[in-house]
């Protein structure tokens, strides 16, 4: 073999690796926009509540159950379309739809119309993550997969910060309606970038009688490893999602800060620490998995136990600086889950069913976990008013925080089940 041939092959391999990471970067930009549009109402809870005359239960229903359950239910049928080889087109179309519904939220006049606008955003955004997970997993090999999925997931943290900081700034100066319309218009910039520069990955050959054709949902539910990972993620979503939804409102009520002050401080701390946590979890998982795949899930179990203690401590504090410090610790460790969780699921299933596998996980984490967590906090806050009075939201959040310990137990169990496992498809 000639030296030129070797160099050419090596150069081609480097170009392929570089392009694969470019794809991850573009999809991360899509995730940033998705996170901004989904989290925009959180910093405007008080303004929206007063303008539309909503209760805490209604706010919790819109930002939690209505959004997350719609997201989860729509993810699975759209994922089936993605797995047929139309992932790039699905993502571009989804951006157009969710951006339009975000802008329309600025025109709503009551509970029903605002809820419908958020349902539209949720339905469209459900297309992104399953398709993106499948594209990334097709471009990157097993050891690199947690890192790639973690970098993509950083968009969640960056978008959350932008939603809180920029959304609060615009809302305080131009009103919450203008904030929705301006941010909704941004989606037009990403659509051509996705369509023109992201290549559809080569679809693997489907196996006859395998999970690509039948039984994949049942296989995921029956497999003890995947089941425990999904249950652990669902319980984490129940706890962390409630804090994401109600954290800004809790700060403004408890510490009497404006939307701008809350978005700048809480948004910056949550955004920076979540970014660090997502990357740390993904890169640490890749490194640990090379030694023993079980260590990555054991790491998550320990991280979530620490996150629960920090979150409860923050909610018991009456000092805003101490609250921010402890919340930073909780957000950091909670954010470890994204790369390792979805990498474990992606590695366990047939490659031709990766979008669907992610959709099932998202149905559990978002549709059951995050949706119920946000709603339960709003409901508990209203129910506890007679006992806790102005402290009802604090105690509702503390109660829901305890679910992180249960989540840690499932990840510990999953780590014990991983012994001897390798990257092979689940049995149908």
C-alpha positions as CSV (number, residue, x, y, z in Angstrom):
1,X,0.0,0.0,0.0
2,X,1.4,3.4,-0.9
3,X,2.1,6.2,1.5
4,X,-0.2,8.4,-0.5
5,X,-2.9,5.9,-0.2
6,X,-2.5,5.7,3.5
7,X,-2.5,9.5,3.8
8,X,-5.5,9.8,1.6
9,X,-7.4,7.3,3.7
10,X,-6.4,9.1,6.9
11,X,-7.3,12.5,5.5
12,X,-10.7,11.2,4.4
13,X,-11.3,9.7,7.9
14,X,-10.4,13.0,9.5
15,X,-12.8,14.8,7.2
16,X,-15.5,12.4,8.1
17,X,-14.9,12.9,11.8
18,X,-14.9,16.6,11.4
19,X,-18.1,16.6,9.4
20,X,-19.7,14.3,12.0
21,X,-18.9,16.9,14.7
22,X,-20.2,19.7,12.5
23,X,-23.5,17.8,12.3
24,X,-23.6,17.6,16.1
25,X,-22.9,21.4,16.2
26,X,-25.8,22.3,13.8
27,X,-28.2,20.0,15.7
28,X,-27.1,21.6,18.9
29,X,-28.1,25.0,17.5
30,X,-31.5,23.5,16.8
31,X,-31.7,22.2,20.4
32,X,-30.9,25.7,21.6
33,X,-33.8,27.2,19.7
34,X,-36.1,24.4,20.9
35,X,-35.1,25.0,24.5
36,X,-35.6,28.7,24.2
37,X,-39.1,28.3,22.8
38,X,-40.1,25.6,25.3
39,X,-38.8,27.5,28.4
40,X,-39.8,31.0,27.5
41,X,-43.0,31.0,29.6
42,X,-41.1,30.1,32.8
43,X,-39.6,33.6,33.2
44,X,-42.9,35.2,32.4
45,X,-45.1,33.2,34.7
46,X,-46.1,36.1,36.9
47,X,-46.9,38.5,34.0
48,X,-48.8,35.8,32.0
49,X,-50.7,34.8,35.2
50,X,-51.9,38.4,35.9
51,X,-52.6,39.3,32.2
52,X,-54.6,36.1,31.5
53,X,-55.9,35.7,35.1
54,X,-54.7,32.2,35.6
55,X,-54.2,30.1,38.8
56,X,-51.0,28.2,39.8
57,X,-52.7,25.0,38.8
58,X,-53.5,26.3,35.3
59,X,-50.0,27.6,34.9
60,X,-48.6,24.2,36.0
61,X,-51.0,22.5,33.6
62,X,-49.8,24.6,30.6
63,X,-46.1,24.6,31.3
64,X,-46.1,21.0,32.5
65,X,-48.7,18.4,31.6
66,X,-50.1,20.1,28.4
67,X,-46.7,20.8,27.0
68,X,-44.7,17.7,28.1
69,X,-47.5,15.1,27.5
70,X,-48.1,16.5,24.1
71,X,-44.4,16.4,23.4
72,X,-44.2,12.8,24.5
73,X,-47.3,11.5,22.7
74,X,-46.3,13.1,19.4
75,X,-42.6,11.9,19.6
76,X,-43.3,8.3,18.9
77,X,-45.4,8.6,15.7
78,X,-43.0,11.2,14.3
79,X,-40.0,9.0,15.3
80,X,-41.4,6.2,13.1
81,X,-41.3,8.7,10.1
82,X,-37.8,9.6,11.1
83,X,-36.7,6.0,11.1
84,X,-37.9,5.6,7.5
85,X,-35.0,7.9,6.4
86,X,-36.5,11.4,6.5
87,X,-34.8,12.8,9.6
88,X,-33.4,16.0,8.2
89,X,-36.6,17.0,6.5
90,X,-38.6,16.2,9.7
91,X,-36.3,18.4,11.7
92,X,-36.5,21.4,9.3
93,X,-40.3,21.2,9.1
94,X,-40.5,20.9,12.9
95,X,-38.5,24.1,13.4
96,X,-40.9,26.0,11.1
97,X,-44.0,24.8,12.9
98,X,-42.8,25.3,16.5
99,X,-41.4,28.8,15.7
100,X,-44.8,29.8,14.2
101,X,-46.7,28.6,17.3
102,X,-44.2,30.4,19.6
103,X,-45.0,33.7,17.8
104,X,-48.7,33.0,17.9
105,X,-48.6,32.8,21.7
106,X,-48.1,36.5,21.8
107,X,-51.7,36.9,20.4
108,X,-53.5,34.7,22.9
109,X,-56.2,36.1,25.2
110,X,-56.9,33.4,27.7
111,X,-56.2,30.0,29.1
112,X,-57.5,27.9,26.2
113,X,-55.7,29.8,23.4
114,X,-52.4,30.1,25.3
115,X,-52.6,26.4,26.1
116,X,-53.2,25.6,22.4
117,X,-50.2,27.6,21.3
118,X,-48.0,25.7,23.7
119,X,-49.4,22.4,22.6
120,X,-48.5,23.3,19.0
121,X,-44.9,24.1,20.1
122,X,-44.7,20.8,22.0
123,X,-46.0,18.7,19.1
124,X,-43.5,20.1,16.7
125,X,-40.5,20.1,19.1
126,X,-41.1,16.4,19.8
127,X,-39.6,15.7,16.3
128,X,-36.2,17.1,17.1
129,X,-34.5,15.0,19.7
130,X,-35.4,11.4,18.5
131,X,-34.3,12.3,14.9
132,X,-31.2,14.1,16.2
133,X,-30.2,11.2,18.5
134,X,-30.5,8.8,15.5
135,X,-28.4,11.1,13.2
136,X,-25.7,11.6,15.8
137,X,-25.6,7.9,16.7
138,X,-25.2,7.0,13.0
139,X,-22.3,9.5,12.6
140,X,-20.4,8.6,15.8
141,X,-19.2,5.2,17.0
142,X,-20.1,3.7,20.4
143,X,-17.3,5.2,22.6
144,X,-17.9,8.7,21.1
145,X,-21.6,8.5,21.3
146,X,-22.1,9.8,24.9
147,X,-19.9,12.8,24.1
148,X,-21.8,13.6,20.9
149,X,-25.2,13.3,22.6
150,X,-23.9,15.4,25.5
151,X,-22.7,18.2,23.2
152,X,-26.1,18.1,21.4
153,X,-27.8,18.3,24.8
154,X,-25.8,21.3,25.8
155,X,-28.3,23.2,23.7
156,X,-30.9,22.5,26.4
157,X,-28.8,24.4,29.0
158,X,-27.8,27.2,26.7
159,X,-31.4,27.6,25.5
160,X,-32.7,27.6,29.0
161,X,-30.3,30.5,29.9
162,X,-31.2,32.5,26.8
163,X,-34.9,32.0,27.5
164,X,-34.6,33.2,31.1
165,X,-32.1,36.1,30.4
166,X,-33.2,37.4,27.1
167,X,-36.9,36.5,27.6
168,X,-37.0,38.3,31.0
169,X,-35.2,41.4,29.5
170,X,-37.6,41.7,26.6
171,X,-40.6,41.0,28.7
172,X,-39.7,43.8,31.2
173,X,-39.2,46.3,28.5
174,X,-41.6,45.4,25.7
175,X,-44.0,43.0,27.3
176,X,-44.3,39.2,27.3
177,X,-46.3,39.1,24.1
178,X,-43.6,40.9,22.1
179,X,-41.0,38.5,23.6
180,X,-42.9,35.5,22.2
181,X,-43.3,37.1,18.7
182,X,-39.7,38.2,18.4
183,X,-38.2,34.9,19.5
184,X,-40.6,33.0,17.4
185,X,-39.2,34.7,14.3
186,X,-35.7,33.3,14.9
187,X,-36.5,29.9,13.5
188,X,-36.4,31.1,9.9
189,X,-32.6,31.4,10.2
190,X,-32.0,27.7,11.1
191,X,-34.2,26.0,8.5
192,X,-31.9,26.5,5.4
193,X,-28.8,25.6,7.5
194,X,-30.3,22.2,8.3
195,X,-31.6,21.5,4.9
196,X,-28.5,22.5,3.0
197,X,-25.7,21.3,5.2
198,X,-26.8,18.2,7.2
199,X,-26.6,14.9,5.3
200,X,-29.0,12.1,6.0
201,X,-27.0,9.2,7.5
202,X,-27.0,5.9,5.7
203,X,-29.8,3.7,7.0
204,X,-28.6,0.3,8.3
205,X,-30.1,-2.8,6.8
206,X,-33.2,-3.9,8.7
207,X,-33.2,-7.3,10.2
208,X,-36.1,-9.6,9.4
209,X,-38.2,-10.2,12.4
210,X,-36.1,-7.9,14.5
211,X,-37.2,-4.9,16.6
212,X,-37.0,-2.8,13.4
213,X,-40.2,-4.4,12.2
214,X,-42.1,-5.4,15.3
215,X,-42.2,-5.5,19.1
216,X,-39.7,-2.7,19.8
217,X,-41.9,-1.0,22.4
218,X,-42.5,-4.3,24.2
219,X,-38.7,-5.1,24.0
220,X,-37.8,-1.8,25.7
221,X,-40.4,-2.3,28.4
222,X,-39.3,-5.9,29.1
223,X,-35.6,-5.4,29.1
224,X,-34.6,-4.8,32.8
225,X,-31.6,-2.6,31.9
226,X,-33.4,-0.2,29.6
227,X,-36.5,-0.2,31.9
228,X,-34.4,0.9,34.9
229,X,-32.6,3.6,32.9
230,X,-35.9,5.0,31.6
231,X,-37.6,4.8,35.1
232,X,-34.6,6.6,36.6
233,X,-34.8,9.3,33.9
234,X,-38.5,9.7,34.4
235,X,-38.1,10.3,38.2
236,X,-35.3,12.7,37.6
237,X,-37.5,14.6,35.1
238,X,-40.3,14.7,37.7
239,X,-38.1,16.4,40.2
240,X,-35.8,18.6,37.9
241,X,-38.6,19.6,35.6
242,X,-40.7,20.9,38.5
243,X,-37.8,23.2,39.5
244,X,-37.2,24.4,36.0
245,X,-40.9,25.3,35.6
246,X,-41.4,26.9,39.0
247,X,-37.9,28.1,40.0
248,X,-38.3,31.6,38.5
249,X,-41.7,32.1,40.1
250,X,-40.4,30.8,43.4
251,X,-37.5,33.3,43.4
252,X,-39.7,36.2,42.5
253,X,-42.2,35.4,45.2
254,X,-39.7,34.5,47.9
255,X,-36.9,36.9,47.3
256,X,-38.9,39.6,45.6
257,X,-36.8,39.9,42.4
258,X,-37.9,41.2,39.1
259,X,-38.1,39.1,36.0
260,X,-34.9,40.7,34.6
261,X,-33.0,40.1,37.9
262,X,-34.3,36.5,38.2
263,X,-33.5,35.7,34.6
264,X,-30.0,37.2,34.8
265,X,-29.0,35.5,38.1
266,X,-30.9,32.2,38.2
267,X,-30.7,31.8,34.4
268,X,-26.9,32.3,34.3
269,X,-26.2,30.0,37.2
270,X,-28.6,27.3,35.9
271,X,-27.4,27.7,32.3
272,X,-23.7,27.6,33.0
273,X,-23.8,24.8,35.5
274,X,-26.2,22.7,33.4
275,X,-23.8,23.2,30.4
276,X,-20.8,22.0,32.5
277,X,-22.9,19.1,33.9
278,X,-24.1,17.9,30.6
279,X,-20.5,17.9,29.1
280,X,-19.0,16.5,32.3
281,X,-21.5,13.7,32.3
282,X,-21.0,12.9,28.7
283,X,-17.2,13.0,28.6
284,X,-16.9,11.2,32.0
285,X,-19.3,8.5,30.7
286,X,-17.2,8.0,27.6
287,X,-14.0,7.7,29.7
288,X,-15.6,5.4,32.3
289,X,-17.3,3.2,29.7
290,X,-13.9,2.3,28.2
291,X,-12.9,0.8,31.5
292,X,-16.3,-0.7,32.6
293,X,-19.7,0.3,31.2
294,X,-21.3,-0.1,34.6
295,X,-19.3,2.9,36.0
296,X,-21.2,5.5,34.0
297,X,-24.5,4.5,35.5
298,X,-23.1,4.2,39.0
299,X,-21.8,7.7,38.6
300,X,-25.3,8.9,37.8
301,X,-26.7,7.2,40.9
302,X,-24.2,9.1,43.1
303,X,-24.7,12.4,41.3
304,X,-28.5,12.3,41.7
305,X,-28.2,11.6,45.5
306,X,-26.0,14.7,45.9
307,X,-28.4,16.7,43.7
308,X,-31.4,15.9,45.9
309,X,-29.6,17.0,49.1
310,X,-28.4,20.2,47.5
311,X,-31.9,21.0,46.1
312,X,-33.7,20.5,49.4
313,X,-31.0,22.6,51.1
314,X,-31.5,25.4,48.6
315,X,-35.3,25.4,49.1
316,X,-34.9,25.6,52.9
317,X,-32.6,28.6,52.7
318,X,-33.8,32.2,53.1
319,X,-30.6,33.6,51.6
320,X,-30.7,34.1,47.9
321,X,-26.9,33.7,47.5
322,X,-27.0,30.4,49.4
323,X,-30.0,29.3,47.4
324,X,-28.2,30.0,44.2
325,X,-25.0,28.2,45.4
326,X,-26.9,25.1,46.4
327,X,-29.1,25.1,43.2
328,X,-25.9,25.4,41.2
329,X,-24.7,22.1,42.8
330,X,-28.1,20.4,42.2
331,X,-28.3,21.6,38.6
332,X,-24.7,20.5,37.9
333,X,-25.2,16.9,39.1
334,X,-28.7,16.5,37.7
335,X,-27.4,17.5,34.2
336,X,-25.0,14.5,34.1
337,X,-27.9,12.3,33.0
338,X,-28.4,13.3,29.3
339,X,-25.4,11.8,27.5
340,X,-25.1,8.6,29.5
341,X,-28.8,7.9,29.7
342,X,-29.5,8.2,25.9
343,X,-26.2,6.6,25.0
344,X,-27.1,3.5,27.0
345,X,-30.5,3.4,25.3
346,X,-29.1,4.0,21.8
347,X,-26.4,1.3,22.2
348,X,-29.0,-1.2,23.4
349,X,-31.4,-1.1,20.4
350,X,-31.3,-2.0,16.8
351,X,-29.8,0.9,14.8
352,X,-32.8,1.2,12.5
353,X,-35.0,1.8,15.6
354,X,-33.0,4.5,17.3
355,X,-35.4,7.4,16.8
356,X,-38.2,5.3,18.2
357,X,-36.2,4.2,21.2
358,X,-35.4,7.8,22.0
359,X,-39.1,8.7,21.5
360,X,-40.1,6.0,24.0
361,X,-37.6,7.4,26.6
362,X,-38.8,10.9,25.9
363,X,-42.4,9.8,26.4
364,X,-41.5,8.6,29.9
365,X,-39.2,11.4,30.9
366,X,-41.2,14.3,29.4
367,X,-44.8,13.0,29.2
368,X,-44.8,11.3,32.6
369,X,-41.9,12.8,34.5
370,X,-41.6,16.5,33.6
371,X,-45.3,16.9,32.9
372,X,-46.5,15.5,36.2
373,X,-43.7,17.2,38.2
374,X,-44.7,20.7,37.1
375,X,-48.4,20.0,37.4
376,X,-48.0,18.3,40.9
377,X,-46.1,21.3,42.2
378,X,-48.8,23.7,41.0
379,X,-51.5,21.5,42.5
380,X,-49.6,21.1,45.8
381,X,-48.9,24.8,46.0
382,X,-52.7,25.5,45.8
383,X,-53.6,22.7,48.2
384,X,-51.0,23.7,50.8
385,X,-52.0,27.4,51.0
386,X,-54.2,26.8,54.0
387,X,-51.3,25.2,55.9
388,X,-48.2,26.9,54.6
389,X,-49.8,30.2,53.4
390,X,-47.1,32.1,51.4
391,X,-44.7,29.2,51.8
392,X,-46.9,26.7,49.9
393,X,-44.7,26.8,46.7
394,X,-41.6,26.2,48.7
395,X,-43.0,23.1,50.4
396,X,-44.4,21.8,47.2
397,X,-41.0,22.0,45.5
398,X,-39.3,20.3,48.5
399,X,-41.7,17.3,48.4
400,X,-41.1,16.8,44.7
401,X,-37.3,17.1,45.1
402,X,-37.2,13.8,47.0
403,X,-37.9,11.9,43.8
404,X,-34.2,12.3,42.9
405,X,-33.3,9.6,45.5
406,X,-35.7,7.2,43.9
407,X,-34.1,8.0,40.5
408,X,-30.7,7.2,41.9
409,X,-31.9,3.8,43.0
410,X,-33.0,2.9,39.5
411,X,-29.7,4.0,38.0
412,X,-27.8,1.9,40.6
413,X,-29.9,-1.1,39.7
414,X,-29.3,-0.5,36.0
415,X,-25.5,-0.4,36.6
416,X,-25.7,-3.8,38.3
417,X,-27.6,-5.2,35.3
418,X,-25.1,-3.9,32.8
419,X,-22.4,-6.5,33.7
420,X,-21.4,-8.4,30.7
421,X,-23.7,-6.3,28.4
422,X,-22.4,-5.2,25.0
423,X,-23.7,-3.2,22.1
424,X,-26.1,-5.6,20.7
425,X,-29.8,-5.2,19.6
426,X,-32.5,-6.1,22.1
427,X,-34.4,-9.3,21.4
428,X,-37.8,-8.6,19.8
